[in-house]
Amino acid sequence: MVRMAALVLGLVLGGGSLAQVLRIGVVGPMAFVQGEHTWYGATLAAEELNRAGGVLVGNQRYRIELVRVDTNEMTSVTDAATAVERAITAQRVDFLIGGFRSEAVLAMTEVAADYKKPFIITGAALDGILAGRVDRNYERFKYLFRVSPTKSSDLARTSLLLLGEVIQAVRRDLRIERPKVAILAERAAWADPLVETASRLIAAPPPQGYGAEVAGTWRPSATATDVTPELTAIQRAGAQVIFTVLSGPVGVPFGRDWGRLKIPAAAVGINVEAQQETWLKATDNLGAYVATLNTLAPAVAITPKTIPFITNFQARFKQFPIYTASGAYGALYILAEALNRAGTTAADAVVRALEATDYTGPAGRIVFDKTHDVTWGPGYTTGLGVQWVEGRMQAFWPRNWRVGDRVVSYAGVRPYQLPPWVVEAWRR
Amino acid sequence: MTSPLRIWSLPWALRYLKHEVLALPGRTAALLFVLFLLLFPLFSQDPYLLRVLTLTALFALYAASWDLLSGYTGQVSLGHAFFFGLAGYASAILGRELGLPPALTIPSGALLATLAGVLVGLPSLRLRGPYLSLVTLAFPIIATGLIFLFPRFTGGELGLSGLPRLGQSRLEEYYLVVGIFLLSVLFLWKLAGSRVGLFFHAIREDEVAVRMVGVNTVRYKLLAFAVSAFFAGLSGGLHAHYLRVAGPDSLSLFNSIQPVIWSVFGGIATIYGPVAGTFLLFPFLEALRVAEELRMLAFALLILLVMRFLPQGVVRGVLERLEEECPRCKVKNAFTRKACRACGVPLHLEAREVKP
């Protein structure tokens, strides 16, 4: 009789407490800043949600429990896939968020699809992670979503808009009607389509193109430690603007050499190294005036949630958040809202609820398209153009960005500034 | 009077088991290992454990293939991932373009790797030692470059995904991979112990001397390249279909160095050494996931310690302590025996003081 009562009590207590926990796996390369910030972003969101009483699913409240999954994906894709299978089967996670290296995310999402576990990607950019999978094989891959970054073709679009902004500044401030643009892109497959599009767009007449001239294309290695030859060639070619397509460590030597040689051409485009808060230190302050696309910038309110997120993040982790942090933070809220709407934790119902997401997070408004990718554009998620001015990162885009009859501006965005040595060299 | 035992009859097998297998710790361990692999799913069908064992078997075959070329023949390959990755890509592309099942595309990929092995072997015939190793190192780098050059065909940095599964469940995949692994390792072991294996050994020790006695070393070196590349390719194809992704990571330097670590850890030029090395190190690295920050550090420390105290590799180091060779008839004996099991000579002769 006593044993029976104990058994019932155990079932009620044990079963009850188990049912009130949602286990969410946060996956990423935890030894690297991208993985670490994924974890930080998710932690911040989980703490906020739990403080507010957890997630209401049906008429039951769930507490969020995060499971840290170090994928080691920078070294081994096999390791990453195994880590996800371990998280699902041994650590019993119900949902997954994170992932950074595209190839590893591909393998990890295969495992998640095998187990029908929703996986919200927060760090990998290549289009092919979702396009060609969710649309072509919906039943298998419907569990995959991406909240950040915007897919690589959209990142390319943003970087070209930033280039347009700088070409405008050259026309306005230097009175050069047909500026010359040099393309400096690292030698990598992902950069090829961007180089091709940029070449076409730069030379095309307005309004489709920029009505400028291509001074030439230079392709250093992504790990080059010196880009002086390329930069001096660009200077000789008479370029006023350098369109950078750099994701690798070459970004740092570029910034250092460009500032040291005072190359009279404004640098804008993609430079992943310049997105980090350590940029000026890494370039001995020579990287000032470099412009790149980014997700967040200090004191720029993309949405009402941006500044509180940055403030809380910095107070808690003493670092400026990178895009995987805002991505993971948003992903957890999106998941919580979807669970709430679905009223159940059953994966298929949660997927349907996720598809109906319309969430405004720190980096923009997130609505999923038909491939479950984050929608890019005015009124959705756009990204930012940032520039290093006066010792800090400052946003310059979108500012009075006209799309159809809309004008997009974020509070805290200042006008783009040409480097003073560029102005001095070209002012007539 | 009893009639002589017929070979392959049950009484013969039992006697063989008793006198030739169970009499030696090394062979007993090998038997237990095979039984463990075949019977493991009876005790646990946890998908994560099955995955770890499946991947370990895959990589153990990969390491054994490296051992045949580099351990036996002395042609140290630092670019073995070339064969591994190439076969994975070939299998993925053949499957996608021709719609063939993995049962056909994986062997085709392995055959292509064999061809690649011969092609890598040809220029390598003029090179020796570190120069050869540097040339082999270049091949996966060239292959990665080609992959990035034709992204539409190879998937570029992302690789190719959505490859068909090896089996319907983790269990099916486990038995398929373990079966192929056991048969392949048996083949490699038999080959290494055969006359051909003897030539491989001899080429490593002194190639000029082997040529002096009239052996065509070029043919044997190319054979070593081809056979090694075939099995590396076989494991590469299985790996791609197991992960369901064939990507540039399969050609990475890390993937080329891994079989070297496993083989040296287990003991080179043995075939079973790399297998044991992989089956010790790969699950060990998995177990270390509980201490994420210390994982790689503890892994490196273990390898350092083993190299310090058992420089000839774990398996050889342990076997040398467990088995003893008879000074007269050279038959191996368990360390517990006092007299040789074949000729009866006392094994532990203590040095006695001889009085004049």
Boltz contact constraints between the chains, C-beta under 6 A:
constraints:
  - contact:
      token1: [A, 70]
      token2: [B, 292]
      max_distance: 6.0
  - contact:
      token1: [A, 75]
      token2: [B, 254]
      max_distance: 6.0
  - contact:
      token1: [A, 77]
      token2: [B, 249]
      max_distance: 6.0
  - contact:
      token1: [A, 81]
      token2: [B, 243]
      max_distance: 6.0
  - contact:
      token1: [A, 85]
      token2: [B, 48]
      max_distance: 6.0
  - contact:
      token1: [A, 85]
      token2: [B, 51]
      max_distance: 6.0
  - contact:
      token1: [A, 86]
      token2: [B, 48]
      max_distance: 6.0
  - contact:
      token1: [A, 89]
      token2: [B, 47]
      max_distance: 6.0
  - contact:
      token1: [A, 89]
      token2: [B, 48]
      max_distance: 6.0
  - contact:
      token1: [A, 90]
      token2: [B, 48]
      max_distance: 6.0
  - contact:
      token1: [A, 102]
      token2: [B, 158]
      max_distance: 6.0
  - contact:
      token1: [A, 103]
      token2: [B, 158]
      max_distance: 6.0
  - contact:
      token1: [A, 103]
      token2: [B, 159]
      max_distance: 6.0
  - contact:
      token1: [A, 103]
      token2: [B, 247]
      max_distance: 6.0
  - contact:
      token1: [A, 103]
      token2: [B, 249]
      max_distance: 6.0
  - contact:
      token1: [A, 106]
      token2: [B, 161]
      max_distance: 6.0
  - contact:
      token1: [A, 106]
      token2: [B, 245]
      max_distance: 6.0
  - contact:
      token1: [A, 107]
      token2: [B, 243]
      max_distance: 6.0
  - contact:
      token1: [A, 107]
      token2: [B, 245]
      max_distance: 6.0
  - contact:
      token1: [A, 110]
      token2: [B, 244]
      max_distance: 6.0
  - contact:
      token1: [A, 126]
      token2: [B, 158]
      max_distance: 6.0
  - contact:
      token1: [A, 128]
      token2: [B, 158]
      max_distance: 6.0
  - contact:
      token1: [A, 189]
      token2: [B, 148]
      max_distance: 6.0
  - contact:
      token1: [A, 189]
      token2: [B, 151]
      max_distance: 6.0
  - contact:
      token1: [A, 189]
      token2: [B, 156]
      max_distance: 6.0
  - contact:
      token1: [A, 189]
      token2: [B, 157]
      max_distance: 6.0
  - contact:
      token1: [A, 190]
      token2: [B, 157]
      max_distance: 6.0
